[in-house]
């Protein structure tokens, strides 16, 4: 079977760079969300204003957030860069930053009156700085004497080099990094306090909502909002910052608008996407709908601002991050006495987004109908071209005639073909846990129903892709990054995580290879 793969594109640009940065941050934070949830549960039950106050168990709360969380974040980041060795050195390094921060705060408090003392600064950002710094430098040092160690001395050199370099990085963390992070946290906290006191916090939606649909949300959420929110929650018991990005209301409102006023495949798939987004917490499912009709980002901004304003006025806040951004996770993390405010903020943000998006979709309905017809014609031509290239027609390609075209780089991609045998399929998303897990599950079921047994389907973060993948499936906005990670793999772009017609195409490709090899 003669086949060709889609031409590679040269990735680049600010958006891709920020996406990669956000992916690395989320790679450190996301695996440790269970620890954040556990800390939130301890806080909810056992602190003085908790559901069941317990002075003994409440003593876990402080060390948990001050030591355990930064250390495991640093360990995770170091492991991403340089395996367990990098994780160990990163953990040693961040301990220096924690101790340095405590010493700095103690010195400052010695000069302040008792009623104006500073609280602890938790080294979440310090961990995200120290982890890659310590792990990359350890990796570089190891490369200097790689292959030059006498036989029998490998373990001695490896153990002492990591221990000595961990010591050095802990000293670096104690002085410049601790000073840097304390200053940065103070600046960011003051900025948030200013926005709250000036009633300007809703304006953050102008940045957050467009950033989300461009897959830049991880850089904002895990890089800024989560560390600040945890700091604020430790001091005040809860934080509104956890709701700035995680509120499922705007996404729900947008998908409901598409379900009622949308066209074609977008309208058909929107109800299922709404269920997954609202209850499953996978916000990525609504990003393609916004990118399909960029004007509706205004509706998302308005909905986000409405939710933030409601929480500001009524005291809505969460004890810990809601991850994933499901209404279930939001309710479980809602602070005592804030349930009404949080629920109302979700309802109002969904309602405002729905109304504005409905107006936008209705106003452009005639133009969208004409564009949909043109797209279907172009896509049908692409399918015919593909069938001609294969020398036969197929059920999967025929089914595509009624589906939505996948846009990549501004043009319609014909069906993806290749001579490479496909045994490993990877569905990749930004963090490797949300939409990729859902997409992999859908495709895995299709592969199983097709009776294909020796093909694996897994999900990963884009940054974790390697050459073991034969075929990689990504959302359109992430395909350039995936190609950069695995230039020799087949790359398939989708715009609908739940039921893309490209899944059937992949299944048929694999089935045909099995027939050819039989």
Rosetta blueprint (number, residue, H / E / L):
1 X L
2 X L
3 X L
4 X L
5 X L
6 X L
7 X L
8 X L
9 X L
10 X L
11 X L
12 X L
13 X H
14 X H
15 X H
16 X H
17 X H
18 X H
19 X H
20 X H
21 X H
22 X H
23 X H
24 X H
25 X H
26 X H
27 X H
28 X H
29 X H
30 X H
31 X H
32 X H
33 X H
34 X H
35 X H
36 X H
37 X H
38 X H
39 X H
40 X H
41 X H
42 X H
43 X H
44 X H
45 X H
46 X H
47 X L
48 X L
49 X L
50 X L
51 X L
52 X L
53 X L
54 X L
55 X L
56 X L
57 X L
58 X L
59 X H
60 X H
61 X H
62 X H
63 X H
64 X H
65 X H
66 X H
67 X H
68 X H
69 X H
70 X H
71 X H
72 X H
73 X H
74 X H
75 X H
76 X H
77 X H
78 X H
79 X H
80 X H
81 X H
82 X H
83 X H
84 X H
85 X H
86 X H
87 X H
88 X H
89 X H
90 X H
91 X H
92 X H
93 X H
94 X H
95 X H
96 X H
97 X H
98 X H
99 X H
100 X H
101 X H
102 X H
103 X H
104 X H
105 X H
106 X H
107 X H
108 X H
109 X H
110 X L
111 X L
112 X L
113 X L
114 X H
115 X H
116 X H
117 X L
118 X L
119 X L
120 X L
121 X L
122 X L
123 X L
124 X H
125 X H
126 X H
127 X H
128 X H
129 X H
130 X H
131 X H
132 X H
133 X H
134 X H
135 X H
136 X H
137 X H
138 X H
139 X H
140 X H
141 X H
142 X H
143 X H
144 X H
145 X L
146 X L
147 X L
148 X L
149 X L
150 X L
151 X L
152 X L
153 X L
154 X H
155 X H
156 X H
157 X H
158 X H
159 X H
160 X H
161 X H
162 X H
163 X H
164 X H
165 X H
166 X H
167 X H
168 X H
169 X H
170 X H
171 X H
172 X H
173 X H
174 X H
175 X H
176 X H
177 X H
178 X H
179 X H
180 X H
181 X H
182 X H
183 X H
184 X H
185 X H
186 X H
187 X H
188 X H
189 X H
190 X H
191 X H
192 X H
193 X H
194 X H
195 X H
196 X H
197 X H
198 X L
199 X L
200 X L
201 X H
202 X H
203 X H
204 X H
205 X H
206 X H
207 X H
208 X H
209 X H
210 X H
211 X H
212 X H
213 X H
214 X L
215 X L
216 X L
217 X H
218 X H
219 X H
220 X H
221 X H
222 X H
223 X H
224 X H
225 X H
226 X H
227 X H
228 X H
229 X H
230 X H
231 X H
232 X H
233 X H
234 X H
235 X H
236 X H
237 X L
238 X L
239 X E
240 X L
241 X L
242 X H
243 X H
244 X H
245 X H
246 X H
247 X L
248 X L
249 X H
250 X H
251 X H
252 X H
253 X H
254 X H
255 X H
256 X H
257 X H
258 X H
259 X H
260 X H
261 X H
262 X L
263 X L
264 X H
265 X H
266 X H
267 X H
268 X H
269 X H
270 X H
271 X H
272 X H
273 X H
274 X H
275 X H
276 X H
277 X H
278 X H
279 X H
280 X H
281 X L
282 X L
283 X L
284 X H
285 X H
286 X H
287 X H
288 X H
289 X H
290 X H
291 X H
292 X H
293 X L
294 X H
295 X H
296 X H
297 X H
298 X H
299 X H
300 X H
301 X H
302 X H
303 X H
304 X H
305 X H
306 X H
307 X H
308 X H
309 X H
310 X H
311 X H
312 X H
313 X H
314 X H
315 X L
316 X L
317 X L
318 X E
319 X L
320 X L
321 X L
322 X L
323 X L
324 X L
325 X L
326 X L
327 X H
328 X H
329 X H
330 X H
331 X H
332 X H
333 X H
334 X E
335 X L
336 X L
337 X L
338 X L
339 X H
340 X H
341 X H
342 X H
343 X H
344 X H
345 X H
346 X H
347 X H
348 X H
349 X H
350 X H
351 X H
352 X H
353 X H
354 X H
355 X H
356 X H
357 X H
358 X H
359 X H
360 X H
361 X H
362 X H
363 X H
364 X L
365 X H
366 X H
367 X H
368 X H
369 X H
370 X H
371 X H
372 X H
373 X H
374 X H
375 X H
376 X H
377 X H
378 X H
379 X H
380 X H
381 X H
382 X H
383 X H
384 X H
385 X H
386 X H
387 X H
388 X H
389 X H
390 X H
391 X L
392 X L
393 X L
394 X L
395 X H
396 X H
397 X H
398 X H
399 X H
400 X H
401 X L
402 X L
403 X L
404 X L
405 X L
406 X L
407 X E
408 X E
409 X L
410 X L
411 X E
412 X E
413 X L
414 X L
415 X L
416 X L
417 X L
418 X L
419 X L
420 X L
421 X L
422 X L
423 X L
424 X E
425 X E
426 X E
427 X E
428 X E
429 X E
430 X L
431 X L
432 X L
433 X L
434 X L
435 X H
436 X H
437 X H
438 X H
439 X H
440 X H
441 X H
442 X H
443 X H
444 X H
445 X H
446 X H
447 X H
448 X H
449 X H
450 X L
451 X L
452 X L
453 X L
454 X L
455 X L
456 X E
457 X E
458 X E
459 X E
460 X E
461 X E
462 X H
463 X H
464 X H
465 X L
466 X L
467 X L
468 X L
469 X L
470 X L
471 X E
472 X E
473 X E
474 X E
475 X E
476 X H
477 X H
478 X H
479 X H
480 X H
481 X H
482 X H
483 X H
484 X H
485 X H
486 X L
487 X L
488 X L
489 X L
490 X E
491 X E
492 X E
493 X E
494 X E
495 X L
496 X L
497 X L
498 X L
499 X L
500 X L
501 X H
502 X H
503 X H
504 X H
505 X H
506 X H
507 X H
508 X H
509 X H
510 X H
511 X H
512 X H
513 X H
514 X H
515 X H
516 X H
517 X H
518 X L
